[in-house]
Amino acid sequence: MPLRHSLPGFLLIALLPTASARIPAPPPHPAAVAVAPAERAAVVAALGRQMKANYVFPDVADKVATALADNAAHGAYDRDDKTDSFAAALTRDLSEAGHDRHLRVNYDPSFRPPPGDGHTPDKQDLQRDEDFVRRMGFGIARVERLPGNVGYLDIRNFLSADLVKGAYASALGLLAGTDALILDLRGNGGGDPEAVATLLSHFFAAGDRRHLNDMYWRKGKRIQPSWTRPVGEPYYTRPIYVLTSRFTFSGGEECAYDLKTQKRATLVGENTGGGANPGETFPLAHGFVAFIPTGRAVNPITHTNWEHVGVVPDVAVPAADAMKTAYVAILRALLAKSGDEDERTTLHDALARTESGELALPAFTPPHRRPPPRGPARP
C-alpha cells in the first residue's frame, strides 16, 4: 500500500495508517514562484475544505478553517506573493490555530495523490522504493561498539518496515554482545509506525509481548493497535539509554515514548518536538499540498500521548551533551557491578578519557531541517 504524502526534504516523515508502508523518494525542492491573489484565495479555500473533511478533530477543523478564511479576508497573506513565503505563512497560521505540529503546507507541483486503497504497487514501484530505502541506509546512520563494550545505534528515520527489518536485525546482531545500548534518536524525524514496532520488538525477551501503542483514525472511528511481534534473534534485553532532542519528532517520539512507558529505557536529552497526530498529504490548489493529521496516538498505559508537550526525558540535558551524559552513566553502572580486574581497567580508562574529553564520541549535528513549528504569532 503506498504512502499518501510527499517528503519535502525529509522535513518530517509522518506516521501513517498502513500495515506495510511504502516511502517514495522525496521530489526536488521546487523553486519559489509568484502566486497571484486569486490563486492564494483558492488555496485557502481548499485548505479549509480539506481540514473539515479530514482533520482528526472535526471541531478544531471548523475553527481553523474559519480562522484562515478570516485571515485571508483581512489581507493577512497579501505580502506572501511567492510560493515559499505563502506556504510558510499558512503553516504558521495552521500551527497557531490548530495547536498541532504536524499541520503543514508545502508547495509541491509534482505531487500526485496515489490510487485508492485497492491499488497494488507494480514491480517498478517496489524496486524504486527499495532502491530509495537502500540509499537512505535503511534509516540507520551509525552502528558502533564503544570502549567499555557499550553499543551505539543512530536511527534517523523509520523507513518502510518490510524493507528495514533485516537491517535492524543485522545492526543489533553486531551489538548483541554489548553490556548496554545507546539508541540515538536526536535527529529522528519519524516514519512508519510498523518500523517502530519492529525495532522495539528486539528490545524485549522472546515471547514477552507488549502493547506499545494505539492509533485512532477519524475515518471509520477505527482503532489500530500496535504490539511487539516475533522478530527472531537478536533479542536485546540489557540496559538501553535513548537520546532525544527538540528535533526528535513523530515516529521518533513514539519510539522514545513507548520505551519510557514500558519502563524499558532511560531517556537523556531534551523535550521532543511534540507531534503525535499521524496523517497524510492532501492536494489543495495551484501546486500546494497540506499534511493533515487524520488520527491520533493513544498510549495504552498513559491513555494519552506526547502531542504538543513532547516526550520528557528522564535526565534533562542539552542535546549536544546527551551522548556524554548517557555514556558516563553507563560506564559508572558497569563499574559498580564488575568484578573482573581487566574489565574494570578498561572501564576506568574509558570513563577517564570521556570525562577529560579525550575520547571522541559520536557528536550531535542538528538535522538540515527546522524543528517542528510551535505556533508563534505572526509578526
Residue, then its C-alpha position, 0 to 999 in steps of 0.5 A: m500500500p503506498l504512502r499518501h504524502s510527499l517528503p519535502g526534504f525529509l522535513l518530517i516523515a509522518l506516521l501513517p495508517t498502513a500495515s506495510a508502508r511504502i516511502p517514495a523518494p522525496p521530489p526536488h525542492p521546487a523553486a519559489v514562484a509568484v502566486a497571484p491573489a486569486e490563486r492564494a484565495a483558492v488555496v485557502a479555500a481548499l485548505g479549509r475544505q480539506m481540514k473539515a473533511n479530514y482533520v482528526f478533530p472535526d471541531v478544531a477543523d471548523k475553527v481553523a478553517t474559519a480562522l484562515a478564511d478570516n485571515a485571508a479576508h483581512g489581507a493577512y497573506d497579501r505580502d506572501d506573493k511567492t510560493d515559499s513565503f505563502a506556504a510558510a505563512l499558512t503553516r504558521d497560521l495552521s500551527e497557531a490555530g490548530h495547536d498541532r505540529h504536524l499541520r503543514v503546507n508545502y508547495d509541491p507541483s509534482f505531487r500526485p495523490p496515489p490510487g485508492d486503497g485497492h491499488t497494488p504497487d507494480k514491480q517498478d514501484l517496489q524496486r524504486d522504493e527499495d532502491f530509495v530505502r537502500r540509499m537512505g541506509f535503511g534509516i540507520a546512520r551509525v552502528e558502533r561498539l564503544p570502549g567499555n563494550v557499550g553499543y551505539l545505534d543512530i536511527r534517523n528515520f523509520l523507513s518502510a518496515d518490510l524493507v528495514k527489518g533485516a537491517y535492524a536485525s543485522a545492526l543489533g546482531l553486531l551489538a548483541g554482545t554489548d553490556a548496554l545500548i545507546l539508541d540515538l534518536r536526536g535527529n529522528g524525524g519519524g516514519d512508519p509506525e510498523a518500523v517502530a514496532t519492529l525495532l522495539s520488538h528486539f528490545f524485549a525477551a522472546g515471547d514477552r509481548r507488549h502493547l506499545n501503542d494505539m492509533y485512532w483514525r477519524k475515518g471509520k472511528r477505527i482503532q489500530p493497535s500496535w504490539t511487539r511481534p516475533v522478530g527472531e534473534p537478536y533479542y536485546t534485553r540489557p540496559i538501553y539509554v535513548l537520546t532525544s532532542r527538540f528535533t526528535f519528532s513523530g515516529g521518533e517520539e513514539c519510539a522514545y515514548d513507548l520505551k519510557t512507558q514500558k519502563r524499558a529505557t532511560l531517556v537523556g536529552e531534551n523535550t521532543g518536538g511534540g507531534a503525535n497526530p499521524g496523517e497524510t498529504f492532501p492536494l489543495a490548489h495551484g501546486f500546494v499540498a497540506f499534511i493533515p493529521t487524520g488520527r491520533a496516538v493513544n498510549p495504552i498505559t498513559h491513555t494519552n500521548w506526547e502531542h504538543v508537550g513532547v516526550v520528557p526525558d528522564v535526565a534533562v540535558p542539552a542535546a549536544d551533551a546527551m551522548k556524554t551524559a548517557y555514556v558516563a552513566i553507563l560506564r559508572a553502572l558497569l563499574a559498580k557491578s564488575g568484578d573482573e580486574d581487566e574489565r574494570t581497567t578498561l572501564h576506568d580508562a574509558l570513563a577517564r578519557t570521556e570525562s577529560g574529553e579525550l575520547a571522541l564520541p559520536a557528536f550531535t549535528p542538528p538535522h538540515r531541517r527546522p524543528p517542528p513549528r510551535g505556533p508563534a504569532r505572526p509578526 
